[in-house]
Amino acid sequence: MQKQPNVTPRPSTGWIPLSHSLLLMISRKQLFTWSVALFLITALLTWLGYLVTVDFMDGLTGGFTSVAPAADTIWGWVKHKGWLVGTWLLLIVSRIVAFYFAFLIAYTLTTPGYAFLSAAAEKLQAGEKFAADGGFSMAGIMRDILEGMKIALFGIGVTLVALLVNFIPGVGQVAVVLLYTFYSALMFIDYPASRRRWSLGRKLSWLRTHKGRALRIGLLPALISMVPLLNIFVIALLFPILTIHATLNFSAIELVPNYPV
């Protein structure tokens, strides 16, 4: 009898749940080992980048917060309270921005590793339908890093827009969550899409076409990324499984005609 291809069973519904992706990761030694290694590298790079970025930003803004205004008059008391509020806002915003810059640097440097993890997961999902791209090579590594840089630069633009939009009461905060949700989805589908040599425009078009799936892929990492300090390690911990999860849902659409979305 002809040997059947090694294809991981897929749920009959259009959406592949996170539990299915987790089961695939822990049941395959290669995926699990590679995921643990990527978690450690990503966490270390993000933490080091965060420390450097925070130190740099504190050096730039220290002059604005180092000396508190006198509070011996009514107007002085008002200025002192304003100084306190401004100092805390600056501290919170600077830490969030520092995290994103640090994480984007780590994301860029580890792109080849996550691209390999994504390809391995898609190969298990697609079986004989998987189109190999030549495997690891120096040219492939440089291409992956370049694609990671594009997404990182796009993410800096998203962060700047989010900071401005956040000043709009109520609506602004919802818009920020949506911005980061779709950007998070872009980060994860970038791996299987870049392997297909898709342009950034085509990746964004995919997100618009599959809004529901993009929301489900990006919402969890977007919400976690908004928790200061804790986000560094939680995102690093979940990034491998979220990469596998996004890849399986992306390839379910791209490999199977009329697959429910």
C-alpha positions in Angstrom: 0.0 0.0 0.0 1.1 3.5 -0.7 2.3 5.4 2.4 -0.1 8.2 3.3 1.4 11.8 3.7 2.0 13.1 7.2 -0.8 15.5 7.4 -2.2 16.8 10.7 -5.9 16.3 10.9 -7.8 19.6 10.7 -11.1 20.5 12.4 -14.1 20.4 10.1 -15.0 24.1 10.9 -13.3 27.0 9.1 -11.5 28.2 12.2 -8.6 26.2 13.7 -8.7 26.7 17.5 -5.7 27.6 19.5 -6.0 24.3 21.4 -5.5 22.4 18.1 -2.4 24.4 17.4 -1.0 23.9 20.9 -1.6 20.1 20.6 0.3 20.1 17.3 3.3 22.0 18.8 3.7 19.8 21.9 3.2 16.6 20.0 6.0 17.3 17.5 9.5 17.3 18.9 10.9 19.5 16.3 8.2 22.2 16.7 8.4 22.1 20.5 12.2 22.3 20.7 12.3 25.1 18.2 9.5 26.9 20.0 11.3 26.8 23.4 14.6 28.1 21.8 12.8 30.9 20.1 11.0 31.9 23.3 14.3 32.2 25.2 16.0 34.2 22.5 13.0 36.5 22.0 12.6 37.2 25.7 16.3 37.9 26.2 16.5 40.2 23.2 13.3 42.0 24.1 14.4 42.5 27.8 17.9 43.8 26.8 16.3 46.1 24.2 13.8 47.3 26.7 16.5 48.2 29.2 18.5 50.1 26.6 15.5 51.9 25.2 14.1 52.9 28.7 17.6 54.3 29.7 17.7 56.3 26.5 14.2 57.7 26.9 14.8 58.6 30.5 17.9 60.5 29.5 15.9 62.5 27.0 12.9 63.2 29.3 14.7 63.4 32.7 15.0 67.1 32.6 11.2 67.5 32.4 10.5 65.5 35.5 13.5 65.8 37.8 12.5 69.0 39.5 9.0 69.4 41.0 7.4 72.9 41.0 6.9 74.5 44.4 3.4 73.9 45.9 3.4 76.8 48.5 0.7 78.8 46.7 -2.6 77.8 45.1 -1.3 78.2 41.6 1.9 76.3 42.7 -0.3 73.5 44.0 -2.1 73.3 40.7 1.2 73.2 38.8 2.5 70.5 41.2 -0.5 68.3 40.7 -0.2 68.8 36.9 3.5 67.9 37.2 2.6 64.7 39.0 0.0 63.6 36.5 2.3 64.5 33.6 5.2 62.6 35.2 3.1 59.4 35.6 1.7 59.7 32.0 5.2 60.2 30.6 6.4 57.2 32.6 3.6 54.9 31.4 3.7 56.0 27.8 7.5 55.8 27.6 7.5 52.3 29.0 4.9 51.1 26.5 6.7 52.8 23.6 10.0 51.3 24.9 8.5 47.8 24.9 7.2 48.1 21.3 10.6 49.4 20.0 12.4 46.6 21.9 10.0 43.9 20.8 10.1 45.1 17.2 13.9 44.8 17.2 13.7 41.3 18.7 11.0 40.4 16.2 13.2 41.5 13.3 16.3 39.7 14.5 14.4 36.4 15.1 12.3 36.5 11.9 14.3 33.7 10.2 13.7 31.4 13.2 10.0 32.1 13.3 9.8 31.7 9.5 11.4 28.3 9.8 8.9 27.4 12.6 6.0 28.6 10.4 7.2 26.6 7.4 7.5 23.4 9.5 4.0 23.8 10.9 2.6 24.5 7.4 4.4 21.4 6.0 2.7 19.3 8.6 -0.7 20.9 7.8 -0.3 20.8 4.0 1.4 17.4 3.5 2.1 16.9 -0.3 0.5 20.3 -1.1 3.4 22.0 0.7 5.6 23.9 -1.8 9.2 23.9 -0.5 11.2 27.1 -0.9 14.7 25.7 -0.7 15.1 25.5 3.0 17.6 27.5 5.1 20.2 29.6 3.2 22.0 32.9 3.7 19.9 34.5 1.0 16.7 33.2 2.7 17.8 34.5 6.1 18.6 37.9 4.7 15.2 37.9 2.9 13.4 37.0 6.2 15.2 39.8 8.1 14.4 42.3 5.4 10.7 41.3 5.5 10.8 41.6 9.3 12.3 45.1 9.1 9.4 46.1 6.8 6.8 44.9 9.3 8.7 46.5 12.2 8.9 49.9 10.4 5.2 49.6 9.6 4.6 48.8 13.3 6.4 52.0 14.3 4.0 54.0 12.2 1.1 52.1 13.8 2.4 53.0 17.2 2.7 56.7 16.4 -0.9 56.7 15.0 -2.1 54.8 18.1 -0.5 57.4 20.4 -2.3 60.2 18.6 -5.7 58.4 18.3 -5.5 57.5 22.0 -6.3 61.1 22.9 -9.8 60.8 21.5 -12.0 59.8 24.5 -13.7 56.5 24.3 -13.6 56.0 20.5 -9.8 56.4 20.5 -9.2 53.6 22.9 -11.3 51.2 20.8 -9.5 52.3 17.7 -6.1 51.7 19.4 -7.1 48.1 20.3 -8.3 47.5 16.7 -5.0 49.0 15.3 -2.9 46.7 17.4 -5.1 43.7 16.7 -4.8 44.0 12.9 -1.1 44.8 13.2 -0.6 41.7 15.4 -2.3 39.6 12.9 -0.1 41.1 10.2 3.0 40.1 12.2 2.0 36.5 12.4 0.6 36.0 8.8 3.8 37.7 7.6 5.7 34.4 7.9 3.6 32.2 5.6 2.9 35.1 3.3 6.5 36.1 2.9 7.4 32.5 2.1 5.0 33.0 -0.9 6.9 36.2 -1.8 3.8 38.3 -1.1 4.3 42.1 -1.0 3.2 44.2 2.0 0.2 45.5 0.0 -1.0 41.9 -0.7 -0.6 41.0 3.0 -2.7 44.0 4.0 -5.3 43.1 1.4 -5.5 39.6 2.9 -6.3 41.1 6.3 -9.1 43.2 4.7 -10.5 40.3 2.9 -10.5 38.0 6.0 -11.3 40.6 8.7 -12.9 38.1 11.0 -10.0 35.7 10.9 -7.5 38.6 11.3 -9.4 39.8 14.4 -9.3 36.3 15.9 -5.6 35.9 15.2 -4.5 39.3 16.4 -6.8 40.1 19.4 -5.1 38.0 22.1 -1.5 39.2 21.4 -2.8 42.8 21.1 -4.5 42.7 24.5 -1.4 41.1 26.1 0.9 43.6 24.6 -0.9 46.5 26.4 0.1 45.1 29.9 3.3 46.9 30.9 6.4 44.7 31.8 4.4 41.4 32.0 3.9 41.7 28.2 7.6 41.2 27.5 7.6 37.6 28.8 4.1 36.6 28.0 4.3 37.7 24.4 7.7 35.9 24.1 6.2 32.8 25.6 3.2 32.8 23.4 4.8 34.0 20.1 5.8 30.5 18.9 2.4 29.0 19.5 0.7 32.1 18.0 3.0 31.8 15.0 1.9 28.2 14.5 -1.7 29.1 15.1 -1.8 31.9 12.6 0.1 29.8 10.0 -2.4 27.0 10.2 -5.4 29.3 9.8 -3.7 31.2 7.0 -2.7 28.0 5.1 -6.2 26.6 5.6 -7.5 29.4 3.4 -4.7 29.5 0.9 -4.3 25.7 0.4 -8.0 24.6 0.3 -10.4 26.1 -2.3 -13.7 27.3 -0.8 -12.5 26.6 2.7 -15.0 28.2 5.2 -13.7 31.4 6.7 
